[in-house]
Amino acid sequence: MSQEVKTRTSQWKTVEKVGLVILIVSLAVLMWEPKHIGDLFNLMFDKAFPVAITLYVTSRVGAAIIISVMMGRLLERLGMTDALMRIFVPIMKYIGVNAAVGVPSVYNILGDINAAGRISAPILKKSGATKDEQKIAIATMMQNPCSFSILVFGIIALSGKANVFLVFVLSLFLPIILVPMLLKLTIWRDTKPVELKDIPFFTPEEKPILTTIYAGAREGAEVLFLLIVPACAVVFAFIGILDYIGVWAPISGAIKGMLGALNIHPDTGLTSILVGGTLAMVELMKVVQDVPASMVVGSFVLAASGWPLQVIFGQIPIIWAGPTDLSERECIFAACVGGIIRLLYAGLLATLYLMFG
């Protein structure tokens, strides 16, 4: 069986030039300062291991994530997702957009941004949603959490610090209405009010409830070991590289300064952006007694969203580009718009709570 082999010209490609530079630098380091390679690896390991393994795998946090995801699937099995669909999806046509725009965000309330994309993206296209409406759907979906575990840990962190019911209404439900309205009036105006006659049904009635519980626990394990742990290892290893070359301190300082100005707890806010809301809420629970209530609110609102970066630049374009009319670049741009809106909205709610809470 013949195998097709790509031919190359005598002209060097950019990636080959980059590879040559890396090769020369690596050989130079091996010749004069081989110790730096070991030091760099050790720093990457020391940054990643305490979070990716110690915190998530060998502590109680990992089991809590699995159980929380199982709870989310159980609530879905008991009809909560479909009840939310009945409430929010019909509202979309009164906003002036295709009703299917609300499907991914509503489904994502119980926290599964991957499933929300796989299930709702084909629904958007089938319902005749325009490209602008598909972008609005992605940006709106960014207003809800990637994992149900964020909500569970968030409730624990918010208890005793703020009105949990009010924070949930303002941070989870209100943006489903406000964000499509804002984007329809500003950057994505090619919309039309279309009623979704056949609202999709998500309650898996044919599955026995024990099967649903077990499947939810298995999904929680997949979230933990296939998404959270690898993401933490990659992000913190990369932070180790930046720290080794001396640029991480000013970068993190600038981000934390911005978050502090928005009344978002700097450390947990940075975690939400780089790693994910689950770890951010775990960190917040440890220090919540020493954090002002307004910053607790702001940190939760930011965590309960489509952040971190790997969702925006990885998961969303991969899942949404195929079944919709959007390119990967358009998906990323829509997710960035939604992420920026969420960041500013978190700062707004935190500031309002500081003023009137």
MIRO-466376 format. One record per residue (C-alpha): residue in one letter; x, y, z. Coordinates in Angstrom, 3 decimals, padded with zeros to 6 digits, m for minus. Layout:
BEGIN
REC, A, X, Y, Z .
...
end
This chain:
BEGIN
REC, M, 000.000, 000.000, 000.000 .
REC, S, 001.617, 003.235, m001.147 .
REC, Q, 001.887, 006.117, 001.263 .
REC, E, 001.669, 009.678, 000.035 .
REC, V, 004.673, 011.733, 001.063 .
REC, K, 004.687, 015.518, 000.948 .
REC, T, 007.545, 017.006, m001.032 .
REC, R, 009.408, 020.117, 000.010 .
REC, T, 011.183, 022.842, m001.899 .
REC, S, 014.676, 024.134, m001.203 .
REC, Q, 013.169, 027.223, 000.464 .
REC, W, 012.957, 027.001, 004.263 .
REC, K, 009.524, 027.283, 005.853 .
REC, T, 008.976, 029.391, 008.956 .
REC, V, 008.441, 026.367, 011.182 .
REC, E, 011.713, 024.857, 009.947 .
REC, K, 013.554, 028.076, 010.782 .
REC, V, 012.032, 028.077, 014.254 .
REC, G, 013.021, 024.434, 014.715 .
REC, L, 016.583, 025.230, 013.661 .
REC, V, 016.829, 028.079, 016.195 .
REC, I, 015.514, 025.790, 018.950 .
REC, L, 018.014, 023.106, 017.945 .
REC, I, 020.957, 025.540, 018.021 .
REC, V, 019.898, 027.013, 021.382 .
REC, S, 019.387, 023.522, 022.874 .
REC, L, 022.813, 022.350, 021.740 .
REC, A, 024.405, 025.531, 023.092 .
REC, V, 022.741, 025.040, 026.469 .
REC, L, 023.825, 021.394, 026.555 .
REC, M, 027.388, 022.456, 025.806 .
REC, W, 027.787, 025.339, 028.264 .
REC, E, 024.943, 025.244, 030.848 .
REC, P, 023.194, 021.838, 030.833 .
REC, K, 022.041, 022.493, 034.402 .
REC, H, 019.426, 024.963, 033.104 .
REC, I, 017.452, 022.219, 031.340 .
REC, G, 017.062, 020.248, 034.561 .
REC, D, 016.256, 023.394, 036.542 .
REC, L, 013.570, 024.377, 034.032 .
REC, F, 011.951, 020.937, 034.139 .
REC, N, 012.018, 020.881, 037.939 .
REC, L, 010.349, 024.290, 038.131 .
REC, M, 007.652, 023.207, 035.660 .
REC, F, 007.082, 020.050, 037.716 .
REC, D, 007.022, 021.947, 041.016 .
REC, K, 004.391, 024.348, 039.660 .
REC, A, 002.141, 021.659, 038.150 .
REC, F, 002.323, 018.765, 040.636 .
REC, P, 000.779, 020.422, 043.735 .
REC, V, m002.306, 021.462, 041.767 .
REC, A, m002.783, 018.807, 039.088 .
REC, I, m002.018, 015.804, 041.309 .
REC, T, m001.971, 016.724, 045.004 .
REC, L, m005.064, 018.931, 044.921 .
REC, Y, m007.225, 017.183, 042.335 .
REC, V, m006.214, 013.517, 042.443 .
REC, T, m005.165, 012.728, 046.015 .
REC, S, m007.336, 015.195, 047.965 .
REC, R, m011.084, 015.415, 048.583 .
REC, V, m011.522, 017.933, 045.760 .
REC, G, m011.419, 015.288, 043.024 .
REC, A, m014.210, 013.249, 044.619 .
REC, A, m016.230, 016.423, 045.150 .
REC, I, m015.999, 017.243, 041.432 .
REC, I, m017.196, 013.774, 040.438 .
REC, I, m020.119, 013.948, 042.864 .
REC, S, m021.113, 017.467, 041.776 .
REC, V, m021.186, 016.486, 038.093 .
REC, M, m023.279, 013.463, 039.053 .
REC, M, m025.695, 015.821, 040.830 .
REC, G, m025.980, 017.932, 037.689 .
REC, R, m026.867, 014.930, 035.538 .
REC, L, m029.385, 013.800, 038.170 .
REC, L, m031.096, 017.207, 038.084 .
REC, E, m031.169, 016.964, 034.306 .
REC, R, m032.723, 013.492, 034.575 .
REC, L, m035.406, 014.937, 036.868 .
REC, G, m036.378, 017.492, 034.207 .
REC, M, m034.667, 020.675, 035.393 .
REC, T, m033.012, 021.415, 032.044 .
REC, D, m036.286, 021.032, 030.153 .
REC, A, m038.092, 023.247, 032.657 .
REC, L, m035.485, 025.974, 032.079 .
REC, M, m035.874, 025.509, 028.311 .
REC, R, m039.609, 026.107, 028.595 .
REC, I, m038.969, 029.343, 030.474 .
REC, F, m036.072, 030.937, 028.583 .
REC, V, m036.159, 029.671, 024.984 .
REC, P, m039.549, 031.288, 024.127 .
REC, I, m038.271, 034.630, 025.480 .
REC, M, m035.683, 034.825, 022.691 .
REC, K, m038.224, 035.660, 019.991 .
REC, Y, m039.386, 038.680, 022.011 .
REC, I, m035.793, 039.890, 022.138 .
REC, G, m035.759, 039.695, 018.350 .
REC, V, m033.509, 036.699, 017.756 .
REC, N, m033.971, 033.099, 016.729 .
REC, A, m035.304, 031.187, 019.731 .
REC, A, m032.584, 028.539, 019.312 .
REC, V, m030.032, 031.155, 020.455 .
REC, G, m031.044, 030.429, 024.045 .
REC, V, m030.615, 026.650, 023.857 .
REC, P, m026.825, 026.338, 024.473 .
REC, S, m026.806, 028.802, 027.346 .
REC, V, m029.787, 027.225, 029.087 .
REC, Y, m028.343, 023.737, 028.672 .
REC, N, m025.032, 024.981, 030.049 .
REC, I, m026.607, 026.217, 033.308 .
REC, L, m026.102, 022.746, 034.756 .
REC, G, m022.536, 022.968, 033.563 .
REC, D, m021.337, 021.061, 030.517 .
REC, I, m020.008, 023.404, 027.881 .
REC, N, m018.874, 020.558, 025.627 .
REC, A, m022.276, 018.851, 025.572 .
REC, A, m023.967, 022.233, 025.187 .
REC, G, m022.024, 022.777, 021.980 .
REC, R, m022.437, 019.280, 020.563 .
REC, I, m026.196, 019.256, 021.168 .
REC, S, m027.224, 022.839, 020.454 .
REC, A, m024.975, 023.753, 017.515 .
REC, P, m026.909, 021.496, 015.069 .
REC, I, m030.190, 022.839, 016.502 .
REC, L, m029.128, 026.398, 015.660 .
REC, K, m028.349, 025.520, 012.060 .
REC, K, m031.513, 023.437, 011.638 .
REC, S, m033.650, 026.300, 012.951 .
REC, G, m032.228, 028.670, 010.336 .
REC, A, m030.189, 030.830, 012.709 .
REC, T, m028.026, 033.371, 010.901 .
REC, K, m024.259, 033.542, 011.399 .
REC, D, m024.732, 036.556, 013.654 .
REC, E, m027.233, 034.619, 015.763 .
REC, Q, m024.840, 031.684, 016.009 .
REC, K, m022.169, 034.065, 017.293 .
REC, I, m024.633, 035.515, 019.801 .
REC, A, m025.412, 031.979, 020.967 .
REC, I, m021.717, 031.296, 021.676 .
REC, A, m021.219, 034.615, 023.463 .
REC, T, m024.325, 034.006, 025.573 .
REC, M, m023.240, 030.470, 026.413 .
REC, M, m020.031, 031.968, 027.822 .
REC, Q, m022.132, 033.469, 030.639 .
REC, N, m022.729, 030.080, 032.269 .
REC, P, m020.352, 027.676, 034.039 .
REC, C, m018.249, 025.030, 032.337 .
REC, S, m018.930, 022.549, 035.123 .
REC, F, m021.678, 022.045, 037.698 .
REC, S, m018.960, 021.691, 040.330 .
REC, I, m018.388, 025.456, 040.070 .
REC, L, m021.954, 026.098, 041.246 .
REC, V, m021.651, 023.637, 044.131 .
REC, F, m018.376, 025.083, 045.403 .
REC, G, m019.691, 028.582, 044.703 .
REC, I, m022.712, 028.028, 046.947 .
REC, I, m020.372, 026.997, 049.764 .
REC, A, m018.174, 030.069, 049.246 .
REC, L, m021.116, 032.493, 048.985 .
REC, S, m022.986, 031.151, 052.018 .
REC, G, m022.709, 033.642, 054.853 .
REC, K, m021.167, 036.259, 052.579 .
REC, A, m023.989, 037.186, 050.185 .
REC, N, m027.572, 036.393, 049.222 .
REC, V, m026.984, 033.205, 047.218 .
REC, F, m030.418, 033.289, 045.556 .
REC, L, m029.985, 036.873, 044.340 .
REC, V, m026.445, 036.233, 043.103 .
REC, F, m027.617, 033.166, 041.164 .
REC, V, m030.492, 035.028, 039.531 .
REC, L, m028.319, 037.983, 038.539 .
REC, S, m025.311, 035.950, 037.398 .
REC, L, m026.885, 032.861, 035.778 .
REC, F, m030.379, 033.732, 034.547 .
REC, L, m030.397, 037.469, 033.779 .
REC, P, m027.461, 037.336, 031.292 .
REC, I, m029.400, 034.847, 029.137 .
REC, I, m031.735, 037.745, 028.341 .
REC, L, m029.379, 040.732, 028.548 .
REC, V, m026.479, 039.450, 026.418 .
REC, P, m028.492, 038.570, 023.255 .
REC, M, m030.290, 041.893, 023.578 .
REC, L, m027.013, 043.816, 023.877 .
REC, L, m025.272, 042.035, 021.003 .
REC, K, m028.312, 042.278, 018.731 .
REC, L, m028.301, 046.047, 019.155 .
REC, T, m024.547, 046.472, 018.668 .
REC, I, m022.172, 044.231, 016.723 .
REC, W, m024.332, 041.356, 015.401 .
REC, R, m027.513, 042.803, 013.945 .
REC, D, m028.457, 040.198, 011.352 .
REC, T, m031.168, 038.632, 013.498 .
REC, K, m034.834, 037.774, 013.156 .
REC, P, m037.425, 036.609, 015.682 .
REC, V, m038.071, 032.955, 014.862 .
REC, E, m040.060, 030.738, 017.183 .
REC, L, m038.624, 027.305, 017.889 .
REC, K, m041.694, 025.159, 017.305 .
REC, D, m040.097, 021.930, 018.445 .
REC, I, m038.169, 022.675, 021.628 .
REC, P, m035.638, 019.843, 022.089 .
REC, F, m036.272, 017.458, 024.967 .
REC, F, m033.233, 016.673, 027.104 .
REC, T, m034.568, 014.496, 029.913 .
REC, P, m033.302, 010.940, 029.267 .
REC, E, m036.513, 009.216, 030.358 .
REC, E, m035.579, 005.900, 028.802 .
REC, K, m032.581, 005.544, 031.109 .
REC, P, m033.079, 004.060, 034.599 .
REC, I, m032.233, 006.604, 037.244 .
REC, L, m029.394, 004.464, 038.655 .
REC, T, m027.869, 004.285, 035.178 .
REC, T, m028.088, 008.077, 034.972 .
REC, I, m026.348, 008.434, 038.337 .
REC, Y, m023.540, 006.083, 037.341 .
REC, A, m023.142, 007.765, 033.954 .
REC, G, m022.970, 011.125, 035.723 .
REC, A, m020.230, 009.858, 038.035 .
REC, R, m018.317, 008.518, 035.028 .
REC, E, m018.729, 011.868, 033.276 .
REC, G, m017.408, 013.576, 036.396 .
REC, A, m014.340, 011.350, 036.287 .
REC, E, m013.843, 012.237, 032.614 .
REC, V, m014.119, 015.945, 033.430 .
REC, L, m011.571, 015.517, 036.215 .
REC, F, m008.982, 013.321, 034.499 .
REC, L, m009.421, 014.314, 030.839 .
REC, L, m010.058, 018.063, 031.181 .
REC, I, m009.171, 019.566, 034.549 .
REC, V, m005.987, 017.645, 035.423 .
REC, P, m004.386, 017.972, 031.944 .
REC, A, m005.386, 021.649, 031.744 .
REC, C, m003.816, 022.343, 035.140 .
REC, A, m000.645, 020.476, 034.216 .
REC, V, m000.273, 022.403, 030.949 .
REC, V, m001.073, 025.841, 032.372 .
REC, F, 001.071, 025.574, 035.490 .
REC, A, 003.961, 024.004, 033.588 .
REC, F, 003.823, 026.947, 031.177 .
REC, I, 003.708, 029.314, 034.155 .
REC, G, 006.857, 027.575, 035.372 .
REC, I, 008.568, 028.421, 032.067 .
REC, L, 007.503, 032.064, 032.289 .
REC, D, 008.618, 032.188, 035.914 .
REC, Y, 012.011, 030.718, 035.018 .
REC, I, 012.693, 033.394, 032.410 .
REC, G, 011.454, 036.093, 034.797 .
REC, V, 008.366, 037.407, 033.020 .
REC, W, 005.549, 035.731, 034.951 .
REC, A, 005.628, 038.133, 037.905 .
REC, P, 004.882, 041.281, 035.835 .
REC, I, 002.269, 039.456, 033.708 .
REC, S, 000.385, 038.063, 036.687 .
REC, G, 000.763, 041.375, 038.506 .
REC, A, m000.877, 043.252, 035.643 .
REC, I, m003.789, 040.794, 035.437 .
REC, K, m004.294, 040.844, 039.205 .
REC, G, m004.234, 044.634, 039.182 .
REC, M, m007.008, 044.700, 036.576 .
REC, L, m009.068, 042.170, 038.548 .
REC, G, m008.618, 044.121, 041.766 .
REC, A, m009.820, 047.278, 040.036 .
REC, L, m012.970, 045.366, 039.055 .
REC, N, m013.526, 044.251, 042.682 .
REC, I, m012.726, 040.639, 041.786 .
REC, H, m010.458, 038.692, 044.137 .
REC, P, m007.134, 038.807, 042.231 .
REC, D, m005.785, 035.331, 043.007 .
REC, T, m008.977, 033.369, 042.348 .
REC, G, m009.861, 035.580, 039.404 .
REC, L, m006.511, 034.796, 037.795 .
REC, T, m007.168, 031.095, 038.389 .
REC, S, m010.560, 031.363, 036.675 .
REC, I, m008.978, 032.924, 033.600 .
REC, L, m005.995, 030.583, 033.337 .
REC, V, m007.158, 027.247, 034.742 .
REC, G, m010.880, 027.176, 035.483 .
REC, G, m013.665, 028.115, 037.842 .
REC, T, m013.602, 024.859, 039.810 .
REC, L, m010.093, 025.425, 041.139 .
REC, A, m010.899, 029.116, 041.667 .
REC, M, m013.857, 028.268, 043.910 .
REC, V, m011.795, 025.678, 045.808 .
REC, E, m009.155, 028.340, 046.457 .
REC, L, m011.827, 030.879, 047.412 .
REC, M, m013.364, 028.529, 049.992 .
REC, K, m010.006, 028.376, 051.782 .
REC, V, m009.701, 032.162, 052.194 .
REC, V, m013.325, 033.281, 052.026 .
REC, Q, m013.426, 034.508, 055.638 .
REC, D, m010.677, 037.026, 054.881 .
REC, V, m012.123, 038.237, 051.548 .
REC, P, m014.634, 041.121, 051.288 .
REC, A, m018.136, 040.020, 050.291 .
REC, S, m018.057, 042.086, 047.096 .
REC, M, m014.911, 040.293, 045.922 .
REC, V, m016.449, 036.919, 046.753 .
REC, V, m019.407, 037.819, 044.523 .
REC, G, m017.166, 039.055, 041.721 .
REC, S, m014.969, 035.965, 041.893 .
REC, F, m017.957, 033.634, 041.749 .
REC, V, m019.531, 035.435, 038.781 .
REC, L, m016.268, 035.244, 036.833 .
REC, A, m015.720, 031.587, 037.774 .
REC, A, m019.272, 030.601, 036.775 .
REC, S, m018.600, 031.294, 033.110 .
REC, G, m017.032, 029.957, 029.926 .
REC, W, m013.541, 030.914, 031.067 .
REC, P, m010.685, 029.677, 031.165 .
REC, L, m008.548, 030.272, 028.082 .
REC, Q, m008.450, 026.659, 026.922 .
REC, V, m012.237, 026.676, 026.539 .
REC, I, m012.196, 029.837, 024.434 .
REC, F, m009.255, 028.899, 022.211 .
REC, G, m009.603, 025.118, 022.261 .
REC, Q, m012.910, 023.496, 023.113 .
REC, I, m015.331, 026.003, 021.569 .
REC, P, m013.754, 026.289, 018.081 .
REC, I, m013.295, 022.510, 017.874 .
REC, I, m016.893, 021.743, 018.857 .
REC, W, m018.703, 024.634, 017.132 .
REC, A, m016.876, 025.112, 013.821 .
REC, G, m018.091, 021.853, 012.298 .
REC, P, m021.881, 021.775, 012.861 .
REC, T, m022.407, 025.549, 012.368 .
REC, D, m021.723, 028.048, 009.586 .
REC, L, m018.874, 029.601, 011.546 .
REC, S, m015.153, 029.230, 011.024 .
REC, E, m012.863, 028.473, 013.955 .
REC, R, m011.708, 032.093, 013.989 .
REC, E, m015.300, 033.349, 014.147 .
REC, C, m016.045, 030.936, 016.991 .
REC, I, m013.007, 032.168, 018.928 .
REC, F, m013.960, 035.817, 018.370 .
REC, A, m017.522, 035.195, 019.580 .
REC, A, m016.203, 033.365, 022.646 .
REC, C, m013.771, 036.234, 023.355 .
REC, V, m016.624, 038.742, 023.155 .
REC, G, m018.645, 036.639, 025.579 .
REC, G, m015.662, 036.242, 027.904 .
REC, I, m014.993, 039.992, 027.999 .
REC, I, m018.673, 040.685, 028.673 .
REC, R, m018.590, 038.192, 031.538 .
REC, L, m015.462, 039.742, 033.023 .
REC, L, m016.994, 043.225, 032.947 .
REC, Y, m020.320, 041.919, 034.238 .
REC, A, m018.553, 040.246, 037.167 .
REC, G, m016.910, 043.560, 037.985 .
REC, L, m020.249, 045.372, 037.692 .
REC, L, m022.079, 043.016, 040.062 .
REC, A, m019.185, 043.108, 042.530 .
REC, T, m019.133, 046.916, 042.479 .
REC, L, m022.915, 047.130, 042.908 .
REC, Y, m022.713, 044.756, 045.847 .
REC, L, m019.938, 046.890, 047.360 .
REC, M, m022.139, 049.974, 047.018 .
REC, F, m025.537, 048.555, 048.039 .
REC, G, m024.903, 045.120, 049.560 .
end
